[in-house]
Amino acid sequence: MISSFAFPTSILHGPGALREAADRLRSLGGARPLIVTDAGLLPTPAFQSLRVLFPEGGVFSGVHPNPLEADVNEGAAAYREHGCDSVIGFGGGSALDVAKIVRAAVVPSVGKWSELTWKVQTGPLPPFIAIPTTAGTGSEVGRSSVITFGTTKRVIFHPELLARLVILDPEVTTGLPPKLTAATGADAIVHCIESFTSPVFHPLCEAIAVEGLRIGCQFLPRAVADGSDLEARGMMLIAATMGGIAFQKDLGAVHSLSHPLSAHFGVHHGLANALCLIPVMRFNAARKPGVYRRLAVAIDLEDQSDEGFISSMAGLLEAVGLTGGLRAHGVSESALPMLADAAFADGCHATNPVPVTRDDLLSLYEQAL
């Protein structure tokens, strides 16, 4: 079998790295960027530190928590209105996803951005710098954008969506509240777990997933307990980026379950992953014994069995406050059959370490309720 691997993204990491954004963008050929961000970030010192570097650029802050088709179209209109020549994504995964795809929406050769696939020859898109303000999605190093059309989340993939530069500055994440720190951190950890157990052959991603998991498990409790801990914040940014790189190897049933929860009930993606993780791991371990043993070894557990690892993850989620079931977060039992249909239509479970049926997914929702 022939496989191809690539990790081309340039990454700038460390406290104060944000201050290099203007010089770095100029080196990429941009000077007047559209800053795509979350509305809640506009009054923050972190956003103001970025904005002062680009006083002539535009700002689009109309990004929804689960980005909509309209967000992309409105962002593209803002790009044209302000005469922009580049894009900076500043925020969580939602802002970064919109920032990526806005570039395709303003290039005539792309055609309809909503129909973009990896087979389309786009030519170069405008320069793009990704600056995550949360440590979870790994979207900053991804080649895809997740956009909601109606109630359906679609993944738009193209190599040109990749950022030209990623800036990981822990100083811009210190204002993230503990609950969001926990949920986004859980997202990074789930990315590492699911990408590692995916049967797809990608040894580079497999190794990255193992180390990303170790870092995430070590530093997430510290980041939640003390938001000003720059070492913990910085290392969680690394864990998130590693998880984002690792899931080039694909994901699993946890993500198939979580996507409909976000689309239909607005459950934060990282929280949805956390709520579904333990039932899915128990399901996988029962059918493929030993599937989590290497992960238990990686985080130096005394009990290096599947159950030892699963118990450790359950303890970690509880320690950072990700408790309760789906019902506690607004999901009704009557909605589970509809959610199971949507989860089965989601492609992530195709690379679960063991096959799942629609009824399996319904049962997993019931266990997570």
Legacy VTK file of the C-alpha trace (Angstrom):
# vtk DataFile Version 3.0
C-alpha trace
ASCII
DATASET POLYDATA
POINTS 369 float
0.000 0.000 0.000
1.259 3.473 -0.885
0.694 6.199 1.744
1.601 9.872 1.779
2.406 12.044 4.806
2.809 15.808 5.174
3.281 18.263 8.074
4.062 21.522 6.275
2.612 24.145 8.631
5.006 26.680 10.168
4.299 27.165 13.881
5.386 30.003 16.152
4.999 29.101 19.841
5.532 30.956 23.098
4.397 33.884 25.244
4.402 37.094 23.224
4.446 35.361 19.838
1.361 37.361 18.826
3.494 40.490 18.570
5.245 39.060 15.515
2.013 38.728 13.533
2.405 41.882 11.415
5.956 41.140 10.290
5.081 37.529 9.619
2.029 38.445 7.547
4.074 40.884 5.464
6.547 38.097 4.721
3.626 36.083 3.371
2.520 38.908 1.077
-0.332 40.325 3.169
-0.788 43.756 4.738
-4.534 44.384 5.072
-6.114 41.306 6.659
-9.682 40.472 7.509
-9.605 39.372 11.133
-12.229 36.660 11.629
-13.048 36.283 15.291
-15.686 35.508 17.908
-17.836 38.459 19.040
-17.029 37.708 22.668
-13.342 38.350 22.031
-13.748 41.907 20.741
-13.469 43.618 24.157
-10.574 41.464 25.368
-6.999 42.722 25.756
-5.832 39.847 23.558
-7.958 41.004 20.620
-6.948 44.624 21.159
-3.288 43.547 21.067
-3.919 42.013 17.661
-6.092 44.800 16.314
-3.495 47.485 17.028
-1.105 45.620 14.723
-3.576 45.895 11.819
-5.520 49.158 12.138
-6.272 49.262 8.405
-7.708 45.773 8.133
-11.290 44.636 8.546
-12.988 42.656 11.304
-15.731 40.057 10.968
-17.094 38.823 14.283
-20.401 37.259 13.239
-19.251 33.672 13.734
-21.739 31.303 15.380
-20.551 28.624 17.863
-21.336 26.035 15.201
-20.486 28.032 12.037
-23.256 28.499 9.502
-23.219 28.838 5.730
-24.301 32.461 6.228
-21.226 33.152 8.386
-18.953 32.354 5.455
-20.932 34.443 2.989
-21.012 37.427 5.376
-17.307 37.064 6.084
-16.562 37.079 2.357
-18.637 40.244 1.973
-16.621 41.911 4.763
-13.364 40.867 3.053
-14.428 42.610 -0.147
-15.871 45.655 1.630
-12.600 46.361 3.455
-10.357 45.663 0.454
-8.511 42.895 2.274
-5.614 40.880 0.876
-5.276 38.201 3.568
-7.075 36.579 6.501
-6.250 36.122 10.175
-8.340 33.674 12.175
-8.391 34.636 15.860
-10.517 32.557 18.178
-11.676 29.029 18.769
-12.309 26.344 16.193
-15.416 28.067 14.867
-13.631 31.309 14.004
-10.707 29.424 12.494
-12.995 27.259 10.369
-14.789 30.305 8.974
-11.488 32.125 8.398
-10.155 29.226 6.350
-13.113 28.908 4.033
-13.719 32.670 3.595
-10.555 32.654 1.475
-12.159 30.202 -0.928
-15.321 32.319 -1.039
-13.432 35.377 -2.344
-11.451 33.652 -5.094
-13.480 33.514 -8.333
-11.648 30.458 -9.663
-13.026 28.338 -6.820
-16.629 28.673 -7.976
-19.130 27.847 -5.232
-17.169 27.507 -1.990
-19.856 25.191 -0.594
-19.043 22.691 -3.344
-15.273 22.782 -2.808
-13.626 19.367 -2.686
-10.018 18.236 -2.708
-10.364 17.495 -6.438
-10.968 21.165 -7.318
-7.942 23.096 -8.572
-8.204 26.428 -6.759
-4.817 28.009 -7.270
-3.321 29.824 -4.259
-5.786 31.277 -1.766
-5.059 34.547 0.114
-2.446 34.235 2.897
-3.879 32.937 6.167
-2.527 33.063 9.730
-4.325 31.011 12.392
-4.161 32.197 16.018
-6.150 29.917 18.341
-7.451 31.384 21.586
-8.574 27.986 22.860
-6.634 24.750 23.167
-8.825 22.033 21.765
-9.977 21.754 18.185
-6.605 21.715 16.437
-8.350 23.537 13.598
-5.294 25.762 13.220
-3.367 22.930 11.548
-6.283 21.354 9.688
-7.025 21.242 5.987
-10.773 21.229 6.575
-13.582 23.499 7.673
-16.725 22.257 9.440
-19.773 24.299 8.422
-23.445 23.722 9.290
-25.903 23.738 6.394
-29.379 23.679 7.926
-29.006 21.073 10.672
-26.277 19.109 8.916
-22.591 19.590 9.632
-20.410 19.189 6.559
-16.665 18.864 6.420
-15.132 20.784 3.511
-11.619 19.552 2.820
-8.949 21.024 0.580
-5.150 21.257 0.952
-5.225 25.002 0.196
-7.255 25.630 3.370
-4.135 24.974 5.407
-2.762 27.999 7.284
0.526 29.477 6.094
1.463 30.205 9.719
0.096 29.199 13.125
0.802 31.393 16.158
0.449 29.592 19.500
0.672 32.291 22.154
-0.486 31.160 25.615
-1.033 34.767 26.649
-4.118 34.975 24.419
-5.728 31.943 26.119
-5.481 33.098 29.749
-8.958 34.651 29.730
-10.694 31.388 28.816
-13.035 30.365 31.674
-12.381 27.053 33.477
-15.404 25.275 31.946
-14.356 26.162 28.404
-10.741 25.327 29.196
-11.917 21.894 30.326
-14.221 21.298 27.348
-11.709 22.400 24.732
-8.961 20.414 26.442
-11.159 17.321 26.424
-11.614 17.830 22.690
-7.847 17.710 22.188
-7.570 14.551 24.295
-10.384 12.815 22.405
-8.724 13.698 19.100
-5.569 11.959 20.278
-7.407 8.877 21.562
-9.587 8.407 18.490
-6.866 9.085 15.959
-4.552 6.622 17.700
-7.164 3.837 17.656
-8.267 4.518 14.078
-7.228 1.581 11.857
-5.964 3.907 9.114
-2.240 3.468 8.447
-0.406 6.654 9.372
2.503 5.940 11.742
3.538 9.592 12.059
0.082 10.606 13.278
-0.066 7.578 15.569
3.121 8.665 17.344
1.948 12.285 17.554
-1.359 11.168 19.058
0.401 9.277 21.847
2.541 12.256 22.871
-0.336 14.701 22.463
-2.404 12.578 24.843
0.398 12.494 27.411
0.789 16.260 27.311
-2.958 16.862 27.473
-3.474 14.570 30.462
-0.554 16.160 32.300
-1.411 19.825 31.761
-5.213 20.057 31.445
-5.912 19.940 35.209
-3.347 22.702 35.766
-4.796 24.896 33.024
-8.302 24.491 34.460
-7.174 25.167 38.037
-5.109 28.265 37.186
-5.861 30.086 33.953
-2.773 32.262 34.350
-0.403 29.267 34.319
1.406 30.087 31.062
3.311 26.815 30.954
0.098 24.793 31.237
-1.684 27.032 28.743
1.204 26.788 26.301
1.459 23.029 26.575
-2.301 22.640 26.081
-1.954 24.623 22.853
0.705 22.116 21.818
-1.536 19.171 22.768
-4.396 20.637 20.747
-2.196 21.196 17.713
-0.838 17.653 17.986
-4.387 16.313 18.186
-5.308 18.342 15.114
-2.358 16.912 13.205
-3.050 13.391 14.457
-6.598 13.208 13.207
-5.367 13.227 9.643
-5.452 9.538 10.608
-9.225 9.992 11.068
-11.443 9.701 14.123
-14.123 7.371 15.447
-17.583 6.865 16.916
-17.210 9.544 19.611
-17.163 12.220 16.926
-20.070 10.675 15.037
-22.085 10.903 18.250
-20.939 14.419 19.137
-21.575 16.124 15.795
-25.402 15.775 15.923
-25.407 16.896 19.564
-23.835 20.183 18.490
-25.962 20.606 15.366
-29.332 19.842 16.989
-28.870 20.837 20.643
-26.004 23.315 20.546
-23.842 21.232 22.888
-20.257 22.501 22.806
-18.251 20.107 20.646
-15.598 19.375 23.267
-18.231 18.804 25.943
-20.170 16.508 23.606
-17.011 14.485 23.000
-16.380 14.248 26.735
-19.940 13.065 27.456
-19.746 10.314 24.824
-16.147 9.192 25.345
-16.479 6.655 28.160
-19.407 4.642 26.677
-17.613 4.432 23.330
-14.329 3.312 24.886
-16.112 0.584 26.864
-17.876 -0.537 23.675
-14.576 -0.674 21.767
-12.633 -2.431 24.527
-15.279 -5.144 24.882
-14.930 -6.000 21.189
-11.205 -5.382 20.707
-9.364 -6.169 23.939
-6.099 -4.294 24.341
-7.119 -1.406 22.093
-6.118 1.170 24.744
-3.149 -0.582 26.334
-0.458 1.493 24.604
-2.234 4.675 25.654
-2.270 3.474 29.262
1.481 2.878 28.989
1.998 6.336 27.463
0.471 8.120 30.461
2.303 5.813 32.888
-0.678 4.176 34.550
-0.120 1.469 37.137
-3.073 -0.456 35.672
-2.208 -0.653 31.978
-5.337 -2.545 30.936
-8.164 -1.139 28.855
-10.242 -0.681 31.989
-7.355 1.052 33.735
-7.129 3.568 30.907
-10.889 4.079 30.688
-11.112 4.626 34.447
-8.257 7.115 34.260
-10.027 9.111 31.534
-13.279 9.077 33.497
-11.388 10.381 36.519
-9.724 13.124 34.484
-13.044 14.326 33.052
-14.562 14.396 36.522
-11.545 16.241 37.935
-11.928 19.068 35.397
-15.675 19.348 35.956
-17.034 17.608 32.858
-19.721 15.664 34.672
-23.348 14.745 34.162
-24.940 13.061 31.180
-26.589 14.281 28.009
-29.875 14.891 29.812
-28.178 17.387 32.114
-27.137 19.339 29.035
-30.572 19.606 27.446
-30.774 16.422 25.382
-34.105 14.597 25.660
-34.507 10.839 25.520
-37.152 11.182 22.819
-34.546 12.736 20.505
-32.135 9.819 20.691
-33.493 7.848 17.674
-33.195 10.972 15.498
-29.696 11.598 16.816
-28.719 7.973 16.138
-29.829 8.341 12.516
-27.703 11.465 12.173
-24.731 9.848 13.906
-24.862 6.831 11.613
-24.883 9.164 8.591
-21.724 10.845 9.943
-18.571 9.441 8.384
-16.300 9.468 11.445
-17.473 6.086 12.766
-16.216 4.421 9.581
-12.727 4.549 11.152
-13.770 3.472 14.630
-11.515 0.608 15.760
-14.541 -1.726 15.602
-17.595 -1.421 13.333
-20.758 0.172 14.692
-24.356 -0.070 13.560
-27.081 2.522 13.893
-28.504 0.541 16.836
-25.066 0.498 18.478
-24.965 4.289 18.258
-28.460 4.526 19.752
-27.357 2.321 22.643
-24.277 4.498 23.176
-26.457 7.608 23.339
-28.639 5.847 25.904
-25.592 5.037 28.012
-24.419 8.655 27.775
-27.842 10.053 28.709
LINES 1 370
369 0 1 2 3 4 5 6 7 8 9 10 11 12 13 14 15 16 17 18 19 20 21 22 23 24 25 26 27 28 29 30 31 32 33 34 35 36 37 38 39 40 41 42 43 44 45 46 47 48 49 50 51 52 53 54 55 56 57 58 59 60 61 62 63 64 65 66 67 68 69 70 71 72 73 74 75 76 77 78 79 80 81 82 83 84 85 86 87 88 89 90 91 92 93 94 95 96 97 98 99 100 101 102 103 104 105 106 107 108 109 110 111 112 113 114 115 116 117 118 119 120 121 122 123 124 125 126 127 128 129 130 131 132 133 134 135 136 137 138 139 140 141 142 143 144 145 146 147 148 149 150 151 152 153 154 155 156 157 158 159 160 161 162 163 164 165 166 167 168 169 170 171 172 173 174 175 176 177 178 179 180 181 182 183 184 185 186 187 188 189 190 191 192 193 194 195 196 197 198 199 200 201 202 203 204 205 206 207 208 209 210 211 212 213 214 215 216 217 218 219 220 221 222 223 224 225 226 227 228 229 230 231 232 233 234 235 236 237 238 239 240 241 242 243 244 245 246 247 248 249 250 251 252 253 254 255 256 257 258 259 260 261 262 263 264 265 266 267 268 269 270 271 272 273 274 275 276 277 278 279 280 281 282 283 284 285 286 287 288 289 290 291 292 293 294 295 296 297 298 299 300 301 302 303 304 305 306 307 308 309 310 311 312 313 314 315 316 317 318 319 320 321 322 323 324 325 326 327 328 329 330 331 332 333 334 335 336 337 338 339 340 341 342 343 344 345 346 347 348 349 350 351 352 353 354 355 356 357 358 359 360 361 362 363 364 365 366 367 368
